Amino acid sequence: MTKIAVRLLGFAIAFFISSSVYSSGHSLKIGVLATLEGTYTVLGEDGVRGLKTALAQANSMAGGRQIELVIGPTDASPESAIRAARKIVEQDKVDIVIGPLSGSEGIAMRDYSKTQPQVTFINGISGAQETTYVTPSENFFRFNMDGAQWSAGLGDYIYNEKGYKTLATIGEDYSFVYTQVFGLVLEYCQAGGEITERLWVPLGTKDFGSIIAALPDDVDAIYLGLGGGDAVNFLNQYQQAGGDANLVGGTIMVDGTVLSSKGSAKEALIGVPSSGPQADTWDDAKWQAFVKAYQDTFPPDQRFPSPSLLATGYYNATSAMLQCVDQVGGDLSDGQAAFRSCLTNLELDAPNGKIKLDGNRQAVGTNFVSEVVELEDGNLATQLVTIKENVNQTLGIDPEAFAKIGLPGREVPECKSSYNWSGQMLENEQSSSAVLSARWLSAVRQPSSKCIIYLCKRTLDCRGCFAMQMQQTGS
């Protein structure tokens, strides 16, 4: 063998050894964005507990590499999320980011992730619709449903089962609560309900006196889209003002971070219906195993009685990361291509149901309608009423019709009895026959009859729809 060949062989061996040592021996740097400051501090703390529960189960190892955490505290504002992300990504050189927690932070991280293609971002639990629905980022993955998906089942339940025909809403004035109310309004108004008023307060409001005085007294119930310190402050002041209206809770209004708060004001939430990605007392074996793992990871005085949805969200995000780093053997080379492919195609068998990602890397999952109950030990928790499976980001509405509704905002969506295009045409009696004929002719050109069945399910007059099919086919 020539000296040159020996040298080349030596270089190859050295490269192979160094690559193996790097992938299996060097630590894996994980950056974590969580609201550890401001009104959502308790939410961020439990989010981190959820992440650490997942790491404890894996002995802080993935793909043969020791995991090193770098925490970036935020305060729920987009600006704080960007500052924290720049620090952990550009200075600390993390490989993967898990987070953020709050809605507008998520939109900011979507945009920032596009400037850092070498890093993979896995959402913590932020739930604004726009984060993945509008100009999604190829290296941003969200294993939790958005706020509108978390409303699935609630509008139908409060209208048809609770008998609430009119509703006023109060919510924090930012993207996540816009998204929550968006989902509620779509379902509630299609069921026949009426939204009479929508009130908004700044995130971090201390004095709710003027808002409480402005709440209408001629509605069947009031929806509360508040969380963290805002939720607790509102409940205390509402109780002091003698408020006694029927209440409906937004997802984070009845989360463990509020139900475990000090004082008696939270008792006003007993019996309050809500919906979200979990029900605390669900008897599913996988859920109960997760609850126990969370409880065993932290002393009782350093956690809630049961994991909040923030803990569950960060746990799921971390679990997805761990599974895919294991699958690629800790190798994040080639722009993390294999790792991202794993995330894209992963069906996560999560404690709160199976989760898969759509084409925008957005979760499709299970939603839980629940009511707040008092347990035998005096703690408050959410108790399962019903489950909605396979909830996608367009909430079962035709994607084209969904896009026409507009993005969540203070007055979007309008309260309407139908949001499906063909259904609206029938309802408004505007060229319904011509419209359906066009849709039918388009449908029959498709390779499957499923689209025909779907079309007729979406109309207000199923018998008329099928009759038209018969006419079009000459049957």
Secondary structure, 3 states (H helix, E strand, C coil): CCHHHHHHHHHHHHHHHHHHHHHHHCCEEEEEEEECCCCCHHHHHHHHHHHHHHHHHCCCEECCEEEEEEEEEECCCHHHHHHHHHHHHHHCCCCEEECCCCHHHHHHHHHHHCCCCCCEEECCCCCCCHHHHCCCCCCEEECCCCCCHHHCCHHHHHHHCCCCCEEEEEEECCHHHHHHHHHHHHHHHHHCCEEEEEEEECCCCCCCHHHHHHCCCCCCEEEEECCHHHHHHHHHHHHHCCCCCCEEECHHHCCHHHHCCCCCHHHHHCCCEEEECCCCCCCCHHHHHHHHHHHHHCCHHHCCCCCCHHHHHHHHHHHHHHHHHHHCCCCCHHHHHHHHHHHHHCCEEECCEEEEECCCCEEEEEEEEEEEEECCCCCEEEEEEEEEEEECCCCCCCHHHHHHHCCCCCCCCCCCCCCCHHHHHHHHCCCHHHHHHHHHHHHHCCCCCHHHHHHHHCCCCHHHHHHHHHHHHCC
